[in-house]
Amino acid sequence: MLSGKKAYICSPLSAPDTKGVSHNMDMARFYMERMQVLYHCRTFASHAYLPLMLDDSIPEERETALRIGMELMDLCDALIICGRRISSGMEGEIKEALKKGMEVYWYDSEEKPFELRAVESWREE
């Protein structure tokens, strides 16, 4: 399914405090590694590292980070939604991936730890 492909990891960054943001960065790195091991793909997750350089609470820096994420996503064949919470940034990435005709999957390590579910459409606002 994803063997040899490039996959963008779509997981939340936002959190109420810096400890939560740090945890979400760690989770993005965990998902990157997990998808590589399970599905033999190369993974990308800008939010796993960019918050070390750009402050998400500063609008200009958040916009820059979102643009970089979209640029990385453009290099990928698929997008993998990880976890159960969907942030506003994730929502934009999911919609853009579907618009571009990318493969989109959902990975929920709690519900089905070794399974990707295909996502064909996304809810409209």
Contact map, one row per residue, 1 for C-alpha under 8 A:
11100000000000000000000000000000000000100000000000000000000000000000000000000000000000000000000000000000000000000000000000000
11111110000000000000000000000000000000111000000000000000000000000000000000000100000000000000000000000000000000000000000000000
11111000000000000000000000000000000000111000000000000000000000000000000000000000000000000000000000000000000000000000000000000
01111100000000000000000000000000000000011100000000000000000000000000000000000000000000000000000000000000000000000000000000000
01111110000000000000000000000000000000011100000000000000000000000000000000011100000000000000000000000000000000000000000000000
01011111000000000000000000000000000000001111000000000000000000000000000000111100000000000000000000000000000000000000000000000
01001111100000000000000000000000000000001111000000000000000000000000000010011111000000000000000000000000000000000000000000000
00000111110000000000000000000000000000000011100000000000000000000000000110010111000000000000000000000000000000000000000000000
00000011111000000000000000010011000000000011100000000000000000000000000000000011110000000000000000000000000000000000000000000
00000001111100000000000000000000000000000000100000000000000000000000000000000011110000000100110000000000000000000000000000000
00000000111110000000000100010000000000000000000000000000000000000000000000000000111011100100000000000000000000000000000000000
00000000011111000000000100000000000000000000000000000000000000000000000000000000000011101100000000000000000000000000000000000
00000000001111100000100110000000000000000000001000000000000000000000000000000000000000100000000000000000000000000000000000000
00000000000111110001100100000000000000000000000000000000000000000000000000000000000000100000000000000000000000000000000000000
00000000000011111101100100000000000000000000000000000000000000000000000000000000000000000000000000000000000000000000000000000
00000000000001111101100000000000000000000000000000000000000000000000000000000000000000000000000000000000000000000000000000000
00000000000000111111100000000000000000000000000000000000000000000000000000000000000000000000000000000000000000000000000000000
00000000000000111111110000000000000000000000000000000000000000000000000000000000000000000000000000000000000000000000000000000
00000000000000001111111000000000000000000000000000000000000000000000000000000000000000000000000000000000000000000000000000000
00000000000001111111111100000000000000000000000000000000000000000000000000000000000000000000000000000000000000000000000000000
00000000000011111111111110000000000000000000000000000000000000000000000000000000000000000000000000000000000000000000000000000
00000000000000000111111111000000000000000000000000000000000000000000000000000000000000000000000000000000000000000000000000000
00000000000000000011111111100000000000000000000000000000000000000000000000000000000000000000000000000000000000000000000000000
00000000001111100001111111110000000000000000000100000000000000000000000000000000000000000000000000000000000000000000000000000
00000000000010000000111111111000000000000000001110000000000000000000000000000000000000000000000000000000000000000000000000000
00000000000000000000011111111100000000000000000100000000000000000000000000000000000000000000000000000000000000000000000000000
00000000000000000000001111111110000000000000000100000000000000000000000000000000000000000000000000000000000000000000000000000
00000000101000000000000111111111000000000000101100000000000000000000000000000000000000000000000000000000000000000000000000000
00000000000000000000000011111111100000000000100100000000000000000000000000000000000000000000000000000000000000000000000000000
00000000000000000000000001111111110000000000000000000000000000000000000000000000000000000000000000000000000000000000000000000
00000000100000000000000000111111111000000000000000000000000000000000000000000000010000000000000000000000000000000000000000000
00000000100000000000000000011111111100000011100000000000000000000000000000000000000000000000000000000000000000000000000000000
00000000000000000000000000001111111110000010000000000000000000000000000000000000000000000000000000000000000000000000000000000
00000000000000000000000000000111111111000000000000000000000000000000000000000000000000000000000000000000000000000000000000000
00000000000000000000000000000011111111111010000000000000000000000000000000000000000000000000000000000000000000000000000000000
00000000000000000000000000000001111111111110000000000000000000000000000000000000000000000000000000000000000000000000000000000
00000000000000000000000000000000111111111000000000000000000000000000000000000000000000000000000000000000000000000000000000000
00000000000000000000000000000000011111110000000000000000000000000000000000000000000000000000000000000000000000000100000000000
11100000000000000000000000000000001111111000000000000000000000000000000000000000000000000000000000000000000000000000000000000
01111000000000000000000000000000001111111100000000000000000000000000000000000000000000000000000000000000000000000000000000000
01111110000000000000000000000000001110111110000000000000000000000000000000000000000000000000000000000000000000000000000000000
00011110000000000000000000000000000100011111000000000000000000000000000000000000000000000000000000000000000000000000000000000
00000111100000000000000000000001101100001111100000000000000000000000000000000000000000000000000000000000000000000000000000000
00000111100000000000000000000001000000000111110000000000000000000000000110000000000000000000000000000000000000000000000000000
00000001110000000000000000011001000000000011111110000000000000000000100100000000000000000000000000000000000000000000000000000
00000000000000000000000000000000000000000001111111000000000000001001100100000000000000000000000000000000000000000000000000000
00000000000010000000000010010000000000000000111111100000000000001000100000000000000000000000000000000000000000000000000000000
00000000000000000000000111111000000000000000111111100000000000000000000000000000000000000000000000000000000000000000000000000
00000000000000000000000010000000000000000000111111111000000000000000000000000000000000000000000000000000000000000000000000000
00000000000000000000000000000000000000000000011111111100000000001000000000000000000000000000000000000000000000000000000000000
00000000000000000000000000000000000000000000001111111111000000000000000000000000000000000000000000000000000000000000000000000
00000000000000000000000000000000000000000000000011111110000000000000000000000000000000000000000000000000000000000000000000000
00000000000000000000000000000000000000000000000011111110000000000000000000000000000000000000000000000000000000000000000000000
00000000000000000000000000000000000000000000000001111111000011001000000000000000000000000000000000000000000000000000000000000
00000000000000000000000000000000000000000000000000111111110011000000000000000000000000000000000000000000000000000000000000000
00000000000000000000000000000000000000000000000000100111111011001000000000000000000000000000000000000000000000000000000000000
00000000000000000000000000000000000000000000000000000011111011000000000000000000000000000000000000000000000000000000000000000
00000000000000000000000000000000000000000000000000000011111111000000000000000000000000000000000000000000000000000000000000000
00000000000000000000000000000000000000000000000000000001111111100000000000000000000000000000000000000000000000000000000000000
00000000000000000000000000000000000000000000000000000000011111110000000000000000000000000000000000000000000000000000000000000
00000000000000000000000000000000000000000000000000000111111111111000000000000000000000000000000000000000000000000000000000000
00000000000000000000000000000000000000000000000000000111111111111100000000000000000000000000000000000000000000000000000000000
00000000000000000000000000000000000000000000000000000000001111111110000000000000000000000000000000000000000000000000000000000
00000000000000000000000000000000000000000000000000000000000111111111000000000000000000000000000000000000000000000000000000000
00000000000000000000000000000000000000000000011001000101000011111111100000000000000000000000000000000000000000000000000000000
00000000000000000000000000000000000000000000000000000000000001111111110000000000000000001000000000000000000000000000000000000
00000000000000000000000000000000000000000000000000000000000000111111111000000000000000000000000000000000000000000000000000000
00000000000000000000000000000000000000000000010000000000000000011111111100000000000000000000000000000000000000000000000000000
00000000000000000000000000000000000000000000111000000000000000001111111110000000000000000000000000000000000000000000000000000
00000000000000000000000000000000000000000000000000000000000000000111111111000000000000000000100000000000000000000000000000000
00000000000000000000000000000000000000000000000000000000000000000011111111100000000000000000000000000000000000000000000000000
00000001000000000000000000000000000000000001110000000000000000000001111111110000000000000000000000000000000000000000000000000
00000011000000000000000000000000000000000001000000000000000000000000111111110010000000000000000010000000000000000000000000000
00000000000000000000000000000000000000000000000000000000000000000000011111111000000000000000000000000000000000000000000000000
00000100000000000000000000000000000000000000000000000000000000000000001111111000000000000000000000000000000000000000000000000
00001111000000000000000000000000000000000000000000000000000000000000000111111110000000000000000000000000000000000000000000000
00001110000000000000000000000000000000000000000000000000000000000000000001111110000000000000000000000110000000000000000000000
01001111000000000000000000000000000000000000000000000000000000000000000000011111000000000000000010000111100000000000000000000
00000011110000000000000000000000000000000000000000000000000000000000000010011111100000000000010010000111100000000000000000000
00000011110000000000000000000000000000000000000000000000000000000000000000000111110000000000000000000001111000000000000000000
00000000111000000000000000000000000000000000000000000000000000000000000000000011111000000000010000000001111000000000000000000
00000000111000000000000000000010000000000000000000000000000000000000000000000001111100000000000000000000011110000000000000000
00000000001000000000000000000000000000000000000000000000000000000000000000000000111110000000000000000000011110000000000000000
00000000000000000000000000000000000000000000000000000000000000000000000000000000011111000000000000000000000100000000000000000
00000000001100000000000000000000000000000000000000000000000000000000000000000000001111100000000000000000000000000000000000000
00000000001100000000000000000000000000000000000000000000000000000000000000000000000111110110000000000000000000000000000000000
00000000001111000000000000000000000000000000000000000000000000000000000000000000000011111110000000000000000000000000000000000
00000000000000000000000000000000000000000000000000000000000000000000000000000000000001111111000000000000000000000000000000000
00000000000100000000000000000000000000000000000000000000000000000100000000000000000000111111100000000000000000000000000000000
00000000011100000000000000000000000000000000000000000000000000000000000000000000000001111111110000000000000000000000000000000
00000000000000000000000000000000000000000000000000000000000000000000000000000000000001111111111000000000000000000000000000000
00000000000000000000000000000000000000000000000000000000000000000000000000000000000000011111111100000000000000000000000000000
00000000010000000000000000000000000000000000000000000000000000000000010000000000000000001111111110000000000000000000000000000
00000000010000000000000000000000000000000000000000000000000000000000000000000010100000000111111111000001000000000000000001000
00000000000000000000000000000000000000000000000000000000000000000000000000000000000000000011111111100000000000000000000001000
00000000000000000000000000000000000000000000000000000000000000000000000000000000000000000001111111110000000000000000000000000
00000000000000000000000000000000000000000000000000000000000000000000000010000110000000000000111111111111000000000000000000000
00000000000000000000000000000000000000000000000000000000000000000000000000000000000000000000011111111111000000000000000111000
00000000000000000000000000000000000000000000000000000000000000000000000000000000000000000000001111111100000000000000000000000
00000000000000000000000000000000000000000000000000000000000000000000000000000000000000000000000111111100000000000000000000000
00000000000000000000000000000000000000000000000000000000000000000000000000000000000000000000000011111110000000000000000000000
00000000000000000000000000000000000000000000000000000000000000000000000000001110000000000000000011111111000000000000000000000
00000000000000000000000000000000000000000000000000000000000000000000000000001110000000000000000011001111100000000000011000000
00000000000000000000000000000000000000000000000000000000000000000000000000000111100000000000010011000111110000000000011100000
00000000000000000000000000000000000000000000000000000000000000000000000000000111100000000000000000000011111000000001111000000
00000000000000000000000000000000000000000000000000000000000000000000000000000001111000000000000000000001111100000001111000000
00000000000000000000000000000000000000000000000000000000000000000000000000000001111000000000000000000000111110011011100000000
00000000000000000000000000000000000000000000000000000000000000000000000000000000011100000000000000000000011111111011000000000
00000000000000000000000000000000000000000000000000000000000000000000000000000000011000000000000000000000001111111100000000000
00000000000000000000000000000000000000000000000000000000000000000000000000000000000000000000000000000000000111111000000000000
00000000000000000000000000000000000000000000000000000000000000000000000000000000000000000000000000000000000111111000000000000
00000000000000000000000000000000000000000000000000000000000000000000000000000000000000000000000000000000001111111110000000000
00000000000000000000000000000000000000000000000000000000000000000000000000000000000000000000000000000000001111111110000000000
00000000000000000000000000000000000001000000000000000000000000000000000000000000000000000000000000000000000010011111000000000
00000000000000000000000000000000000000000000000000000000000000000000000000000000000000000000000000000000001100011111100000000
00000000000000000000000000000000000000000000000000000000000000000000000000000000000000000000000000000000111100000111110000000
00000000000000000000000000000000000000000000000000000000000000000000000000000000000000000000000000000000111000000011111000000
00000000000000000000000000000000000000000000000000000000000000000000000000000000000000000000000000000011110000000001111100000
00000000000000000000000000000000000000000000000000000000000000000000000000000000000000000000000000000011110000000000111111000
00000000000000000000000000000000000000000000000000000000000000000000000000000000000000000000000001000001000000000000011111000
00000000000000000000000000000000000000000000000000000000000000000000000000000000000000000000000001000000000000000000001111100
00000000000000000000000000000000000000000000000000000000000000000000000000000000000000000000011001000000000000000000001111110
00000000000000000000000000000000000000000000000000000000000000000000000000000000000000000000000000000000000000000000000011111
00000000000000000000000000000000000000000000000000000000000000000000000000000000000000000000000000000000000000000000000001111
00000000000000000000000000000000000000000000000000000000000000000000000000000000000000000000000000000000000000000000000000111
